[in-house]
Amino acid sequence: MRDTIKTRMREHGIEGRVSEALLAHVPPGIVGTYDHAELLPQRRDALEWWSGELARILAGDPEKGTGEPRRRAARR
């Protein structure tokens, strides 16, 4: 599920650092050491957009989704 959220947010144009913060990822190296921005307004906007996407998918909106979850191929 985390990969789906990350991918959909990227496709929608949400900044990588915002989606990374939502997934509780800490930036590597010096950036993670010095940049402690919480990005709360951006995170709120991203989550509001995502909740709308989920509502459309669950409602079976034909332009956004079928209402049926995608099945992953079995791993060997």
Biopython code that builds the backbone (N, CA, C, O; Angstrom):
import numpy as np
from Bio.PDB.StructureBuilder import StructureBuilder

atoms = [
    (1, "MET", "N", (0.817, -1.195, 0.000)),
    (1, "MET", "CA", (0.000, 0.000, 0.000)),
    (1, "MET", "C", (0.864, 1.263, 0.000)),
    (1, "MET", "O", (0.525, 2.246, -0.658)),
    (2, "ARG", "N", (1.977, 1.238, 0.735)),
    (2, "ARG", "CA", (2.839, 2.411, 0.782)),
    (2, "ARG", "C", (3.388, 2.749, -0.599)),
    (2, "ARG", "O", (3.522, 3.921, -0.950)),
    (3, "ASP", "N", (3.705, 1.722, -1.377)),
    (3, "ASP", "CA", (4.234, 1.986, -2.714)),
    (3, "ASP", "C", (3.167, 2.595, -3.608)),
    (3, "ASP", "O", (3.476, 3.438, -4.450)),
    (4, "THR", "N", (1.918, 2.182, -3.438)),
    (4, "THR", "CA", (0.814, 2.744, -4.222)),
    (4, "THR", "C", (0.634, 4.220, -3.890)),
    (4, "THR", "O", (0.505, 5.051, -4.789)),
    (5, "ILE", "N", (0.625, 4.543, -2.605)),
    (5, "ILE", "CA", (0.460, 5.937, -2.186)),
    (5, "ILE", "C", (1.599, 6.783, -2.738)),
    (5, "ILE", "O", (1.361, 7.852, -3.300)),
    (6, "LYS", "N", (2.818, 6.322, -2.585)),
    (6, "LYS", "CA", (3.994, 7.066, -3.055)),
    (6, "LYS", "C", (3.922, 7.298, -4.565)),
    (6, "LYS", "O", (4.178, 8.403, -5.043)),
    (7, "THR", "N", (3.572, 6.253, -5.305)),
    (7, "THR", "CA", (3.491, 6.348, -6.764)),
    (7, "THR", "C", (2.384, 7.298, -7.193)),
    (7, "THR", "O", (2.605, 8.158, -8.045)),
    (8, "ARG", "N", (1.196, 7.155, -6.617)),
    (8, "ARG", "CA", (0.071, 8.014, -7.006)),
    (8, "ARG", "C", (0.356, 9.474, -6.681)),
    (8, "ARG", "O", (0.003, 10.364, -7.454)),
    (9, "MET", "N", (0.992, 9.724, -5.539)),
    (9, "MET", "CA", (1.328, 11.103, -5.191)),
    (9, "MET", "C", (2.341, 11.682, -6.166)),
    (9, "MET", "O", (2.245, 12.845, -6.558)),
    (10, "ARG", "N", (3.306, 10.871, -6.551)),
    (10, "ARG", "CA", (4.290, 11.357, -7.535)),
    (10, "ARG", "C", (3.603, 11.674, -8.857)),
    (10, "ARG", "O", (3.881, 12.706, -9.469)),
    (11, "GLU", "N", (2.707, 10.793, -9.302)),
    (11, "GLU", "CA", (1.982, 11.014, -10.552)),
    (11, "GLU", "C", (1.117, 12.269, -10.483)),
    (11, "GLU", "O", (0.884, 12.917, -11.503)),
    (12, "HIS", "N", (0.645, 12.612, -9.296)),
    (12, "HIS", "CA", (-0.185, 13.799, -9.108)),
    (12, "HIS", "C", (0.657, 15.067, -8.967)),
    (12, "HIS", "O", (0.113, 16.171, -8.982)),
    (13, "GLY", "N", (1.978, 14.923, -8.830)),
    (13, "GLY", "CA", (2.858, 16.080, -8.741)),
    (13, "GLY", "C", (3.180, 16.530, -7.326)),
    (13, "GLY", "O", (3.693, 17.631, -7.127)),
    (14, "ILE", "N", (2.883, 15.687, -6.339)),
    (14, "ILE", "CA", (3.219, 16.018, -4.958)),
    (14, "ILE", "C", (4.717, 15.822, -4.769)),
    (14, "ILE", "O", (5.281, 14.800, -5.158)),
    (15, "GLU", "N", (5.350, 16.824, -4.162)),
    (15, "GLU", "CA", (6.801, 16.803, -3.962)),
    (15, "GLU", "C", (7.261, 15.538, -3.250)),
    (15, "GLU", "O", (6.599, 15.056, -2.331)),
    (16, "GLY", "N", (8.394, 15.008, -3.680)),
    (16, "GLY", "CA", (8.943, 13.805, -3.074)),
    (16, "GLY", "C", (9.204, 13.945, -1.584)),
    (16, "GLY", "O", (8.968, 13.010, -0.820)),
    (17, "ARG", "N", (9.689, 15.106, -1.169)),
    (17, "ARG", "CA", (9.973, 15.271, 0.259)),
    (17, "ARG", "C", (8.702, 15.273, 1.092)),
    (17, "ARG", "O", (8.735, 14.913, 2.269)),
    (18, "VAL", "N", (7.576, 15.675, 0.497)),
    (18, "VAL", "CA", (6.303, 15.657, 1.214)),
    (18, "VAL", "C", (5.814, 14.219, 1.366)),
    (18, "VAL", "O", (5.440, 13.802, 2.462)),
    (19, "SER", "N", (5.815, 13.463, 0.275)),
    (19, "SER", "CA", (5.357, 12.071, 0.365)),
    (19, "SER", "C", (6.300, 11.243, 1.237)),
    (19, "SER", "O", (5.856, 10.332, 1.935)),
    (20, "GLU", "N", (7.591, 11.551, 1.203)),
    (20, "GLU", "CA", (8.537, 10.849, 2.073)),
    (20, "GLU", "C", (8.227, 11.138, 3.541)),
    (20, "GLU", "O", (8.284, 10.235, 4.375)),
    (21, "ALA", "N", (7.902, 12.382, 3.860)),
    (21, "ALA", "CA", (7.556, 12.739, 5.239)),
    (21, "ALA", "C", (6.291, 12.010, 5.676)),
    (21, "ALA", "O", (6.195, 11.564, 6.820)),
    (22, "LEU", "N", (5.319, 11.888, 4.775)),
    (22, "LEU", "CA", (4.080, 11.171, 5.102)),
    (22, "LEU", "C", (4.346, 9.694, 5.382)),
    (22, "LEU", "O", (3.641, 9.073, 6.178)),
    (23, "LEU", "N", (5.343, 9.143, 4.740)),
    (23, "LEU", "CA", (5.684, 7.738, 4.945)),
    (23, "LEU", "C", (6.691, 7.553, 6.083)),
    (23, "LEU", "O", (7.182, 6.450, 6.320)),
    (24, "ALA", "N", (6.988, 8.658, 6.784)),
    (24, "ALA", "CA", (7.903, 8.655, 7.929)),
    (24, "ALA", "C", (9.324, 8.262, 7.542)),
    (24, "ALA", "O", (10.048, 7.660, 8.334)),
    (25, "HIS", "N", (9.716, 8.608, 6.318)),
    (25, "HIS", "CA", (11.089, 8.375, 5.888)),
    (25, "HIS", "C", (11.935, 9.582, 6.247)),
    (25, "HIS", "O", (11.498, 10.719, 6.074)),
    (26, "VAL", "N", (13.134, 9.349, 6.741)),
    (26, "VAL", "CA", (14.074, 10.416, 7.074)),
    (26, "VAL", "C", (15.050, 10.534, 5.907)),
    (26, "VAL", "O", (15.614, 9.533, 5.464)),
    (27, "PRO", "N", (15.251, 11.764, 5.406)),
    (27, "PRO", "CA", (16.205, 11.917, 4.303)),
    (27, "PRO", "C", (17.593, 11.437, 4.726)),
    (27, "PRO", "O", (17.995, 11.632, 5.874)),
    (28, "PRO", "N", (18.319, 10.815, 3.808)),
    (28, "PRO", "CA", (19.650, 10.317, 4.154)),
    (28, "PRO", "C", (20.682, 11.438, 4.257)),
    (28, "PRO", "O", (20.502, 12.530, 3.717)),
    (29, "GLY", "N", (21.748, 11.138, 4.953)),
    (29, "GLY", "CA", (22.919, 12.010, 4.987)),
    (29, "GLY", "C", (22.694, 13.352, 5.653)),
    (29, "GLY", "O", (21.934, 13.481, 6.613)),
    (30, "ILE", "N", (23.374, 14.340, 5.117)),
    (30, "ILE", "CA", (23.402, 15.667, 5.708)),
    (30, "ILE", "C", (22.029, 16.332, 5.688)),
    (30, "ILE", "O", (21.702, 17.102, 6.592)),
    (31, "VAL", "N", (21.227, 16.045, 4.673)),
    (31, "VAL", "CA", (19.882, 16.633, 4.602)),
    (31, "VAL", "C", (19.060, 16.185, 5.805)),
    (31, "VAL", "O", (18.406, 17.007, 6.447)),
    (32, "GLY", "N", (19.085, 14.906, 6.110)),
    (32, "GLY", "CA", (18.347, 14.397, 7.252)),
    (32, "GLY", "C", (18.862, 14.909, 8.580)),
    (32, "GLY", "O", (18.121, 14.986, 9.560)),
    (33, "THR", "N", (20.123, 15.255, 8.606)),
    (33, "THR", "CA", (20.728, 15.775, 9.833)),
    (33, "THR", "C", (20.276, 17.200, 10.120)),
    (33, "THR", "O", (20.019, 17.544, 11.274)),
    (34, "TYR", "N", (20.177, 18.032, 9.090)),
    (34, "TYR", "CA", (19.920, 19.447, 9.300)),
    (34, "TYR", "C", (18.509, 19.903, 8.944)),
    (34, "TYR", "O", (18.056, 20.918, 9.473)),
    (35, "ASP", "N", (17.816, 19.213, 8.089)),
    (35, "ASP", "CA", (16.480, 19.659, 7.658)),
    (35, "ASP", "C", (15.423, 18.930, 8.479)),
    (35, "ASP", "O", (15.189, 17.736, 8.289)),
    (36, "HIS", "N", (14.792, 19.653, 9.385)),
    (36, "HIS", "CA", (13.766, 19.069, 10.241)),
    (36, "HIS", "C", (12.389, 19.668, 9.959)),
    (36, "HIS", "O", (11.511, 19.637, 10.821)),
    (37, "ALA", "N", (12.199, 20.206, 8.769)),
    (37, "ALA", "CA", (10.919, 20.806, 8.415)),
    (37, "ALA", "C", (9.814, 19.757, 8.477)),
    (37, "ALA", "O", (9.974, 18.642, 7.982)),
    (38, "GLU", "N", (8.695, 20.125, 9.089)),
    (38, "GLU", "CA", (7.577, 19.192, 9.216)),
    (38, "GLU", "C", (6.652, 19.217, 8.001)),
    (38, "GLU", "O", (5.924, 18.255, 7.759)),
    (39, "LEU", "N", (6.676, 20.300, 7.242)),
    (39, "LEU", "CA", (5.875, 20.416, 6.009)),
    (39, "LEU", "C", (4.393, 20.148, 6.267)),
    (39, "LEU", "O", (3.724, 19.523, 5.444)),
    (40, "LEU", "N", (3.884, 20.610, 7.387)),
    (40, "LEU", "CA", (2.506, 20.292, 7.773)),
    (40, "LEU", "C", (1.452, 20.756, 6.771)),
    (40, "LEU", "O", (0.552, 19.977, 6.456)),
    (41, "PRO", "N", (1.516, 21.991, 6.251)),
    (41, "PRO", "CA", (0.491, 22.382, 5.266)),
    (41, "PRO", "C", (0.537, 21.527, 4.002)),
    (41, "PRO", "O", (-0.503, 21.156, 3.459)),
    (42, "GLN", "N", (1.750, 21.215, 3.535)),
    (42, "GLN", "CA", (1.884, 20.397, 2.331)),
    (42, "GLN", "C", (1.411, 18.965, 2.589)),
    (42, "GLN", "O", (0.772, 18.356, 1.731)),
    (43, "ARG", "N", (1.721, 18.439, 3.752)),
    (43, "ARG", "CA", (1.281, 17.085, 4.098)),
    (43, "ARG", "C", (-0.240, 17.030, 4.195)),
    (43, "ARG", "O", (-0.860, 16.070, 3.737)),
    (44, "ARG", "N", (-0.844, 18.065, 4.795)),
    (44, "ARG", "CA", (-2.309, 18.120, 4.898)),
    (44, "ARG", "C", (-2.937, 18.140, 3.502)),
    (44, "ARG", "O", (-3.887, 17.407, 3.231)),
    (45, "ASP", "N", (-2.396, 18.987, 2.618)),
    (45, "ASP", "CA", (-2.931, 19.057, 1.251)),
    (45, "ASP", "C", (-2.826, 17.706, 0.548)),
    (45, "ASP", "O", (-3.761, 17.279, -0.129)),
    (46, "ALA", "N", (-1.684, 17.034, 0.710)),
    (46, "ALA", "CA", (-1.484, 15.730, 0.065)),
    (46, "ALA", "C", (-2.472, 14.700, 0.608)),
    (46, "ALA", "O", (-3.027, 13.912, -0.157)),
    (47, "LEU", "N", (-2.693, 14.703, 1.906)),
    (47, "LEU", "CA", (-3.628, 13.736, 2.493)),
    (47, "LEU", "C", (-5.075, 14.045, 2.121)),
    (47, "LEU", "O", (-5.877, 13.127, 1.954)),
    (48, "GLU", "N", (-5.413, 15.313, 1.992)),
    (48, "GLU", "CA", (-6.763, 15.663, 1.530)),
    (48, "GLU", "C", (-6.973, 15.185, 0.096)),
    (48, "GLU", "O", (-8.030, 14.648, -0.236)),
    (49, "TRP", "N", (-5.964, 15.382, -0.752)),
    (49, "TRP", "CA", (-6.063, 14.885, -2.129)),
    (49, "TRP", "C", (-6.214, 13.361, -2.119)),
    (49, "TRP", "O", (-7.059, 12.820, -2.832)),
    (50, "TRP", "N", (-5.397, 12.665, -1.313)),
    (50, "TRP", "CA", (-5.440, 11.202, -1.268)),
    (50, "TRP", "C", (-6.794, 10.703, -0.771)),
    (50, "TRP", "O", (-7.305, 9.707, -1.283)),
    (51, "SER", "N", (-7.380, 11.374, 0.212)),
    (51, "SER", "CA", (-8.688, 10.938, 0.706)),
    (51, "SER", "C", (-9.746, 11.075, -0.389)),
    (51, "SER", "O", (-10.655, 10.251, -0.482)),
    (52, "GLY", "N", (-9.629, 12.107, -1.210)),
    (52, "GLY", "CA", (-10.541, 12.251, -2.354)),
    (52, "GLY", "C", (-10.359, 11.140, -3.374)),
    (52, "GLY", "O", (-11.331, 10.625, -3.926)),
    (53, "GLU", "N", (-9.106, 10.776, -3.621)),
    (53, "GLU", "CA", (-8.830, 9.673, -4.539)),
    (53, "GLU", "C", (-9.437, 8.372, -4.023)),
    (53, "GLU", "O", (-10.063, 7.627, -4.776)),
    (54, "LEU", "N", (-9.246, 8.108, -2.736)),
    (54, "LEU", "CA", (-9.808, 6.882, -2.153)),
    (54, "LEU", "C", (-11.323, 6.880, -2.235)),
    (54, "LEU", "O", (-11.923, 5.848, -2.537)),
    (55, "ALA", "N", (-11.949, 8.014, -1.971)),
    (55, "ALA", "CA", (-13.409, 8.099, -2.049)),
    (55, "ALA", "C", (-13.894, 7.797, -3.464)),
    (55, "ALA", "O", (-14.884, 7.086, -3.643)),
    (56, "ARG", "N", (-13.197, 8.337, -4.480)),
    (56, "ARG", "CA", (-13.594, 8.067, -5.868)),
    (56, "ARG", "C", (-13.399, 6.593, -6.217)),
    (56, "ARG", "O", (-14.251, 5.991, -6.871)),
    (57, "ILE", "N", (-12.290, 6.017, -5.787)),
    (57, "ILE", "CA", (-12.021, 4.606, -6.078)),
    (57, "ILE", "C", (-13.080, 3.722, -5.433)),
    (57, "ILE", "O", (-13.614, 2.820, -6.079)),
    (58, "LEU", "N", (-13.387, 3.975, -4.165)),
    (58, "LEU", "CA", (-14.378, 3.169, -3.448)),
    (58, "LEU", "C", (-15.786, 3.346, -4.001)),
    (58, "LEU", "O", (-16.615, 2.440, -3.916)),
    (59, "ALA", "N", (-16.047, 4.518, -4.568)),
    (59, "ALA", "CA", (-17.359, 4.763, -5.167)),
    (59, "ALA", "C", (-17.471, 4.137, -6.558)),
    (59, "ALA", "O", (-18.553, 4.123, -7.145)),
    (60, "GLY", "N", (-16.366, 3.621, -7.086)),
    (60, "GLY", "CA", (-16.386, 2.992, -8.403)),
    (60, "GLY", "C", (-16.392, 3.986, -9.536)),
    (60, "GLY", "O", (-16.898, 3.679, -10.615)),
    (61, "ASP", "N", (-15.845, 5.171, -9.328)),
    (61, "ASP", "CA", (-15.759, 6.185, -10.371)),
    (61, "ASP", "C", (-15.019, 5.594, -11.573)),
    (61, "ASP", "O", (-13.848, 5.234, -11.455)),
    (62, "PRO", "N", (-15.680, 5.491, -12.716)),
    (62, "PRO", "CA", (-15.051, 4.842, -13.880)),
    (62, "PRO", "C", (-13.823, 5.575, -14.411)),
    (62, "PRO", "O", (-12.987, 4.966, -15.079)),
    (63, "GLU", "N", (-13.699, 6.871, -14.127)),
    (63, "GLU", "CA", (-12.535, 7.590, -14.631)),
    (63, "GLU", "C", (-11.332, 7.453, -13.720)),
    (63, "GLU", "O", (-10.206, 7.690, -14.156)),
    (64, "LYS", "N", (-11.537, 7.083, -12.481)),
    (64, "LYS", "CA", (-10.435, 7.008, -11.525)),
    (64, "LYS", "C", (-10.142, 5.595, -11.058)),
    (64, "LYS", "O", (-9.032, 5.321, -10.602)),
    (65, "GLY", "N", (-11.083, 4.711, -11.156)),
    (65, "GLY", "CA", (-10.864, 3.354, -10.676)),
    (65, "GLY", "C", (-12.140, 2.542, -10.795)),
    (65, "GLY", "O", (-13.210, 3.099, -11.040)),
    (66, "THR", "N", (-12.039, 1.257, -10.627)),
    (66, "THR", "CA", (-13.202, 0.392, -10.768)),
    (66, "THR", "C", (-13.860, 0.087, -9.438)),
    (66, "THR", "O", (-14.942, -0.498, -9.400)),
    (67, "GLY", "N", (-13.221, 0.475, -8.350)),
    (67, "GLY", "CA", (-13.720, 0.096, -7.042)),
    (67, "GLY", "C", (-13.143, -1.228, -6.584)),
    (67, "GLY", "O", (-13.268, -1.599, -5.417)),
    (68, "GLU", "N", (-12.510, -1.941, -7.508)),
    (68, "GLU", "CA", (-11.892, -3.229, -7.193)),
    (68, "GLU", "C", (-10.402, -3.040, -6.979)),
    (68, "GLU", "O", (-9.761, -2.330, -7.754)),
    (69, "PRO", "N", (-9.835, -3.652, -5.954)),
    (69, "PRO", "CA", (-8.392, -3.531, -5.753)),
    (69, "PRO", "C", (-7.624, -4.227, -6.856)),
    (69, "PRO", "O", (-8.066, -5.246, -7.387)),
    (70, "ARG", "N", (-6.460, -3.670, -7.203)),
    (70, "ARG", "CA", (-5.602, -4.334, -8.185)),
    (70, "ARG", "C", (-4.953, -5.527, -7.522)),
    (70, "ARG", "O", (-4.598, -5.480, -6.344)),
    (71, "ARG", "N", (-4.802, -6.570, -8.265)),
    (71, "ARG", "CA", (-4.136, -7.785, -7.758)),
    (71, "ARG", "C", (-2.692, -7.781, -8.229)),
    (71, "ARG", "O", (-2.412, -7.503, -9.395)),
    (72, "ARG", "N", (-1.795, -8.083, -7.336)),
    (72, "ARG", "CA", (-0.385, -8.186, -7.702)),
    (72, "ARG", "C", (-0.102, -9.591, -8.216)),
    (72, "ARG", "O", (-0.717, -10.570, -7.793)),
    (73, "ALA", "N", (0.833, -9.656, -9.124)),
    (73, "ALA", "CA", (1.259, -10.967, -9.618)),
    (73, "ALA", "C", (1.946, -11.718, -8.483)),
    (73, "ALA", "O", (2.646, -11.124, -7.663)),
    (74, "ALA", "N", (1.740, -13.001, -8.450)),
    (74, "ALA", "CA", (2.370, -13.829, -7.406)),
    (74, "ALA", "C", (3.879, -13.810, -7.581)),
    (74, "ALA", "O", (4.390, -13.910, -8.697)),
    (75, "ARG", "N", (4.579, -13.680, -6.472)),
    (75, "ARG", "CA", (6.048, -13.702, -6.514)),
    (75, "ARG", "C", (6.532, -15.129, -6.401)),
    (75, "ARG", "O", (5.932, -15.953, -5.711)),
    (76, "ARG", "N", (7.619, -15.410, -7.084)),
    (76, "ARG", "CA", (8.171, -16.766, -7.039)),
    (76, "ARG", "C", (9.445, -16.785, -6.278)),
    (76, "ARG", "O", (10.061, -17.841, -6.131)),
]
sb = StructureBuilder()
sb.init_structure("model")
sb.init_model(0)
sb.init_chain("A")
sb.init_seg("    ")
for serial, (resi, resn, name, xyz) in enumerate(atoms, 1):
    if name == "N":
        sb.init_residue(resn, " ", resi, " ")
    sb.init_atom(name, np.array(xyz, "f"), 0.0, 1.0, " ", f" {name:<3s}", serial, name[0])
structure = sb.get_structure()
